[in-house]
Amino acid sequence: MVLPSVLINPVATMEVNLISDTVTRPSKEMLAYMAAAPVGDDVFKEDPTVNALEEKVARLFGKQAALFFPSGTMANQTAIKLHTQPGEQIICDAYAHVFNYEGGGASFNSGVSCALIQGKQGMITANQVLEKINPEDFYHSPRTGLVVLENTTNKGGGACYTQKDITEIAQVCSQHKLPLHLDGARLWNAMVASDLSPTYFGHAFQTISVCMSKGLGAPVGSVLVGDQANMDKALRIRKMLGGGMRQAGYLAAAAIYAIDHHWEALAVDHQKAKALGEALSAVSSVKKVAPVATNIVIFEMHSAALEQEFLATMQRAKIKLISMGGGKLRFVTHRDYTEQQHDYVLSTLHQLNS
């Protein structure tokens, strides 16, 4: 099975970046909103736009308080440090971002290890969590300190937890007096796909991190929400990690604009991703396409040679994607991925069998 050796982009200026939904750039409207934002020194909590963003997100999730961070990694690492003590262990899926893609921060910043669960598409169950909780009186093993879920799952292909699974896991955590943190980097996508409300998530989790610079299209920032006591502690941890920013209101304004204007449009990204998944499924050299739930499409080729040929073909066509290792390739749709680009990518994929 051989892919076309030559595939020339029919539109000389057409370049398509589907590496991630982090590649988006602020729209003219967002830039104007940012430029008009009133600002102050947020290290002294005197930036009115940052304060407005934090109040907005806290109220949205039904939480007492929120804190603006420069990155989702810092927000997650702050949450881990909030809930644990050195020597403890956190429970998460083997695909979890906090374990795979945050530079070993859990061990470096908080001195904790990870008890990994082999879930399904990056999602774990209440029974699996229960099995991983170490007995409180067995001092030979690390004390279990925290459970972390990711929704949607990045390495799991944008999969979403069901309300039933989250509720059951939250009940296990409550019974064992364990805090539950949600890495909600793409929670905006999950809420659109699952039709679950922000307040539901706010009730189920002690802390939640949400990203503004992925599907929502803001240039920078994540927000951590929780109760007032935890956010007071988080402020100190953010300072320790170097996350204090001065006139951050310009960035916060972009986040406010994104929530107000870009959230519902995520459904379009999901539709495009499903179309890509269907097109890939029809390509004979593609072995498997993971179920497409939101804006991430993960697929595998029949062989390493075909994978390299596919990547070379996409490079010639000026279509950027990412290899996740282990034979997995990934497309991620986003708001800057236009209808014209989408038609071009679909056309390119359809040519692979011609």
N, C-alpha and C positions, 0 to 999 in steps of 0.2 A: 504494500500500500504506500504510494508515493504522493506527497503533496506537490502542488505546482512549484517548479523551481524558480519561476519568474512571476511576480505579481506586482504590477506597477500601479501606484496610486493614481487614479484617473484625474484627481484634482490636485494640482501641484502644491497648493498651499494647505491642503487638508492634513492635519496632524491630530490624532486622537489619543488622549491620555486617559487610560482606564486602569492605571496603577492603583489608585486609591481615590476615595472621596475627599481626601485632604488636599487635592491639587486645585480646588476651586479658588477663584479670586473674587474679591468684593465687587458687586455690581456698582454702577454709577449712583444708583439710589442709596445703596448702603454707604458708599463713600461720602455722599452728601450728608447723610444722617450722622456719620462719625464726625465729620468736620464741624457740625453744629452742636456737638455735645458739650455741655458744661462739665468742666473737670476740676479736680483738686488733687491733693496728695493722699492717695489711698493708703499709704503706710500709716498715716494718722487717721484713717477712716474718714477723710474729708473730701472724697471724690463723690459728688452727688450722683453721677451716672453709674458708677460701680455699686453704690448703695442701692440705687433703683433696680439694677439687675439682680442683685442678691435678694432683695425683697420680693421681686417678681418671681424668681425661680423657687424660693422657699414657699411662697404662697401657692404656686402652681402645684407643688407636690404635697402640700398640706403639712409642711415642716416649719419649725420655729425660726430657723436661720439658715443662711447659706454663705459660702465664701468663694470668691473668684480666684482662679489659679491660672498661671500661664500655660499649663499643660494637663492633660488627663493623667499622665503618668504621675505627676506630682500630687494630683488630687487623690489617686488611688493609694499612693505610698503614704500619704498623710492619714488616710482612713485606716490603713493597716497599723500604722504606729499608734493611732488613737485607741484601737481596740485590743492591742496585744502588749505583752511584755517579752523581753528577750528570752529566748529558750523555748517559747511556745511554738505552736504549729497552726498553720491555717489550712483549711480544706478547700480545694478548688479542683476544677476539671484539668486534665492534663494539657488541654489546649488553651488554658486560661492566659489572657494577656498579662496578668500580674506575674505569672511564672515565666512565660516565654519571651516577652517583649519589653520588659521594664528594667533590663540591665542587671538583673539580680538584686534589685532594690529592696525586696522584702528581707533578704538576709543581711544586706549591707546597712540599711537604714533602721530596721526594727529587730534584727537578730532572730528572725523566725524562720522555720523551715516550712515546706509545703507538703501536705499529704495529698497526693494526686489521685484523682479518680478517672478511670477510663469511661467517660460518658458517651453519649451519642450526639455527634455534631457539636461538641463542646458543651453539652447540657447534661447535668447530673440529676439524680432522683433523691427523694427523701430517704429511701432505704439505703442508698449508697452513702449518703452523708452519715446516717446513723451508724453504719458499719465502720466508718473512719474515725468516729469520736473515741478518743482514748479514755479509758477509765480514770476518773478523777483520783482514785487512791493508788493507782499503779505508777509509782514515781520513777520507774525505769524508762518510761516513754514520755515524749514531750506532752505537756498539757495542751489540749485543744483550746485555741483562743478565739477563732474567728472562722466563719464560712463566707466565701466570696463566690458570687455568681456573675456571669457576664451575659448581657442581653442587649443587642443581638450578639451572637458569637462570631468573632472575627475569623479565627482559624476553622470554625465549624461551618463557615459558608453563609453567615448572616441569618442563622436559625434563631427562632424566638421561643422562649419558654411559654408554656401554657399557664393560665391562671391557676389551674389545679396543681401543677407541679410546684409553682412558687409558693402557694399557700401551704402545701404539705411540708416543704422544706422549712418555711418560716415556723411552722408548728413544732418541728423537731428542734430547731434552734431555741425556741422559746422554752420548751420542756427541759433542755439542757443548759439553759441560761447562757446561750452563745449569741453574740451579736452577728448580724447578717448584713454584709455590705454588697452593694450592686455596682459593678463596673458597667455603667450605662453609657459608654462612649457612643453607641448607636441606639440608645434607648428611644430617641425620637422616631427612628425607623420602626422599632419594635412596637411602639404605641400606635403608629399608623397601621401596621400590618395586623396586630392582634386586637385592636380596638379597646385596649385597656386604658384606663384613665391614669393620669399622673398621681392622683391621690391614692389609687390602689397601691402603686409602687411605694409611695411615701409611707403607707401604713405597714407594708410587708417588711421593709428594710429599715435598719437603724441609720444607715448612711447610704447615699447614692451619689455617684459622680456622673455628670452629663457633659458631653463634649459639644462645643459650639463650632469647631473648625472642621468637622467632617461633613455629614449630609446637609447641615444647616447653612454651610457656606461662609461662616465668619472666618476672619483670617487667623485668630489666635484665641485660645482660652477654653477652660472647662470650669464647671461650678460643682462644688461639693455641698450637699444639703444634709441636715440632721437636726438634732435638738440643740438648744442654745448652749448647753454645757459642753457638748462635743465640739461645736463650732468655735467656742471660746478657746478650747484646747487646740483646735486645728489652726487657729490664727498664730499661736506660738510655734507650732510645728512648721507651718508654712514659712515663718521667719527663719527658723533654723535651716530649712532647705534652700533658702535664698529666693523665695517666691514672692517677696514683697515688691510691688510695682508702684510707681509714683502716679503720674497722670494717666492712669489706666482706663479712664472713662472713655477715651476714644475707642478702645478695644471692646469695652463693655457695651458701648452704643451699638457696635456691629452685632453683638450677641442679642441685644434686645430686638434689633431690626430683624434678625434672622428668625427668632422665635415668632415674631408677629407676622412675618411675610413669607417665610420659606418652609415652614413646618409641613403644611398640608401638601405642598408640592412634592414631598418625598414619595408619594404614591406613584408619580410619573417615573421616578428612578426605578421603583420596584417593577413597574410594567416593562420598562426597557430591559431590565436584568432578566426577566422571565423570557422575553423574546430572544435574548442572546443565548439563554440556556436551551431553548427549543432549537435554535439554529445549530448550536454545537452538537446537540443530540443527533442531528441528521448528518453530521460529518463522519464518514466511515472510519477515519483515523482516530477519532475520539472514543476512548474506551468507556468513560463514565462521566456523567455530569451530576454533581450533588444537587439535591432538591433546592430550588431557588425560592426563598421565602421573602427576601427583601432586596437589597441592592448589590449583593455579592454573588458572583458566579464562580464556583470552583469546579475544575474538571481535570481529567487525566487522559493522556494519550495511550495508545496500545503499547508503545515501546519508548525507550529513551531516545532512540534515533528519530522517531517521529516527533517527539517533543522538541528536539533541537531544530528539526526541519520546520515545525509549526512556528517556533519562536523566530526563526530566520525569515519566514514568510511574513509574519506580522511586522517585523522590523522593516522589511522592504516596503510594506504597505503603510508604514509610519503609524502603526497602531501599537501603543504601549500597553503592556500588561506586566504581571509580575509572576515569578516562579517562587512558590512557597516551600520548595524542597520536597523530597519524598515523592516526586512525580506529579505534584499538584500545581496547577496553573490557576491564575485568578484574574478575572475582570471585576471592576467595581464601577458601577454607574453613579453619576452625580449630577448636580444641577447645571454644570458647565458643559455637559455632554449633550450636544444639540441634536435635534431631529435629523438634520443633514448628516451629522457624524454617525448617528445611529443607523441610518439607511445605508451609509457607506460600509460600516462594519458588518452589517447583515449581508450586504451584497458580497463582501469579501469572503465571508464564511461560506456562503452558498456556492462560490466559485471553487471551493476546495474539493468538491466532488465532480467538477466538470472536466 
